[in-house]
Amino acid sequence: MNNYYEFLKVQPTASLAEIQVVLDTFYNQSRRLVTHHDPLVVQTANQNLLMIEQARATLLDPGKRADYDALLSLSSIGGLADSSMQPSSVPVMSPPMVPRAPVIPPTIQPGMVNNEAWVCSNCHTSNPVRTKFCKKCGNQLGRSCPKCNTLLETGAQFCSECGINVREYERELEIQTAEAERQRIIQERQIAEQNARLGIVMKASNDAMNFTKWGWIIGIVGSCIPYLNFIIGFVSLGLFTLGVVNAQKALRQSQQYGDQPYRSKARTAFILSVIPIGLTIVLMAAGALVLIGSAFQNP
């Protein structure tokens, strides 16, 4: 490869926009390989990056590119051109040579990607590189890199594109997946516990209001029935007591989202039940005092 055009694999007539795209693409490809585990790949990537910057500075500047194209034209004549016909703005020198990348030995080391052929471990048939399944027996030969999705040989330890250790990266993904699953289970358990507590508050507040309501209904109706009002009064008092117990059960639960209407209902049932209980206690105490007073007056 003798010039920048051959290095970038573009025609000398390519536009600035086309060259810009090729430079950016080639730069991104080489930049990812700077952190590769193979030192030969890293060395090649650094040399390519250097040449990319030199080509960028020359080919994207119209003046420098014109001089460079003229220099390439003179060099292609092979020394038969008249030096007096050379453009005065072009220095008489050979075009910059692109350093050749070092040749990587073809020996496949353990864990490295085989760039020659992918041999099936089942039938030992050689398949073209990047063949996912064996063309003879259908055995799987390749798998996708978990990071960049590049198709790799099944036994490859490192990715030829992004350079990661495939097994270590897969273990990290498994750890992250397990942690995400653990957090999901914890969140679902918390939601279930919240729903259970909310169900307790709902049931207890509804029961408290029902007991309170029936206590008032039976108490009012019973007060109008002669000879039974005393018994009905005790029944009503028992209903009020159940209303207080259930209201306290609802209010003792920890507060959470969505339980405010039921807490308000429990507070209302508690107040409406405590009032008649308190009045009953006061009346019973007053009646007891009257009986005691009568006893002392009539020995």
Secondary structure, 3 states (H helix, E strand, C coil): CCCHHHHHCCCCCCCHHHHHHHHHHHHHHHHHHHHCCCHHHHHHHHHHHHHHHHHHHHHCCHHHHHHHHHHHHHHHHCCCCCHHHCCCCCCCCCCCCCCCCCCCCCCCCCCCCCCCCEECCCCCCEECCCCCECCCCCCECEEECCCCCCEEECCCCECCCCCCEHHHHHHHHHHHHHHHHHHHHHHHHHHHHHHHHHHHHHHHHHHHHHHHHHHHHHHHHHCCCCCCHHHHHHHHHHHHHHHHHHHHHHHHCCCCCCCHHHHHHHHHHHHHHHHHHHHHHHHHHHHHHHHHHHHHHCC
